[in-house]
Structure formats: C-alpha cells, structure tokens
Amino acid sequence: MRKISKVKVLPGYRLQLEFDDRVSGTVDLSENVGKGVFALWCDPLVFEQVRIGSSGELVWDDRIDLCPEALYLKVTGKKPEDIFPALRHQPAHA
C-alpha cells in the first residue's frame, strides 16, 4: 500500500504529491469542487488546509479524506491491478 509523504498545494485545486516510493506528480482535483462533500472546497482557503493523515492519505479536517492508492493511480496512470496484483483476473479451468 502506498502512502503520501509530501503534499504541496498548487493553484487551480491541484496538488503536487510525493509517495513513499519517491514517485511524484500532480493531481488536478478541480472537477470535484462543489460536488457533494467537496462543496467544502468552494472556499479555496479550506482546500489549502490539506494535510497528510496517519495512514498516508490526504485529509481536510475530519470531513474529507482521499485514498493514497487512488491518487497514486492518477499520478502514475497505472491500473488498479498494476499495484494490486490480486485483482488480476485468473482464467477459470474446466
């Protein structure tokens, strides 16, 4: 399981992330602003209060948390089965 080790807020609801394996990249979260729980981010100052939680996830107070693995997939362009090999479909044998 990946953990986020560094986060830097960038303009336009983007975040520069670094993970525990030193992979780094930018994620654009602007498409979420104003939707559901992400209405909290309508105030850009709230978005800027992001921090890394105890499990390496991104958190905004106790109201929003984002899974580090999902963000890792966004940064790397990988598929879930690339980082979770157990998800690979095994062919059934008759």
C-alpha positions in Angstrom: 0.0 0.0 0.0 1.3 3.4 -0.9 1.4 6.4 1.4 1.7 10.1 0.6 4.9 11.5 2.1 4.7 15.1 0.8 1.9 17.4 -0.4 2.1 20.9 -1.8 -0.9 23.0 -2.8 -0.7 24.4 -6.3 -3.1 27.0 -8.0 -6.3 25.7 -9.6 -7.1 23.0 -7.0 -4.1 21.0 -7.9 -1.7 19.2 -5.6 1.9 18.2 -6.0 2.3 14.8 -4.3 5.2 12.6 -3.4 4.7 9.0 -2.3 6.7 6.7 -0.1 8.4 5.1 -3.1 9.6 8.5 -4.3 7.1 8.7 -7.2 5.8 12.2 -7.6 3.4 14.1 -9.7 0.5 16.5 -9.8 -3.2 15.7 -9.4 -6.0 18.1 -10.5 -8.9 17.9 -8.2 -10.8 20.9 -9.7 -13.5 18.7 -11.2 -14.7 17.7 -7.7 -15.1 21.2 -6.3 -18.7 22.0 -5.3 -19.9 18.3 -5.7 -21.2 16.5 -2.6 -18.7 16.6 0.3 -16.4 18.6 -1.9 -18.6 21.7 -1.6 -16.3 22.3 1.3 -13.6 23.2 -1.2 -15.7 26.1 -2.7 -13.6 28.2 -0.3 -10.0 27.9 -1.7 -8.6 28.6 1.8 -10.2 25.4 3.0 -8.6 23.4 0.1 -5.2 24.8 1.1 -5.6 23.2 4.6 -4.9 19.8 3.3 -2.6 17.6 5.4 -1.4 14.0 5.4 -3.2 11.7 7.7 -1.8 8.9 9.8 -2.3 6.3 7.0 -0.7 8.4 4.3 -4.0 9.7 3.0 -4.9 13.3 2.3 -7.3 14.8 4.8 -9.3 18.0 5.3 -10.2 18.1 9.0 -12.5 15.2 9.7 -14.7 15.9 6.7 -12.8 14.7 3.6 -10.1 12.0 3.1 -8.7 10.8 -0.2 -7.2 7.3 -0.6 -3.5 7.4 -1.4 -3.8 4.4 -3.8 -6.4 6.2 -5.9 -4.2 9.3 -6.1 -1.2 7.1 -6.9 -3.1 5.7 -9.9 -3.9 9.2 -11.1 -0.3 10.3 -10.8 1.2 7.2 -12.5 -1.6 6.4 -15.0 -1.5 2.8 -13.7 -4.4 0.5 -13.4 -5.6 -1.0 -10.1 -4.3 -4.4 -11.0 -0.8 -2.9 -11.5 -0.5 -2.1 -7.9 -2.8 -4.8 -6.5 -1.8 -7.9 -8.4 -4.5 -10.0 -6.6 -7.0 -8.0 -8.8 -5.7 -9.7 -12.0 -8.3 -12.0 -13.4 -7.2 -15.6 -13.3 -8.7 -17.7 -16.1 -11.0 -20.5 -14.9 -10.1 -24.0 -15.8 -12.7 -26.6 -16.7 
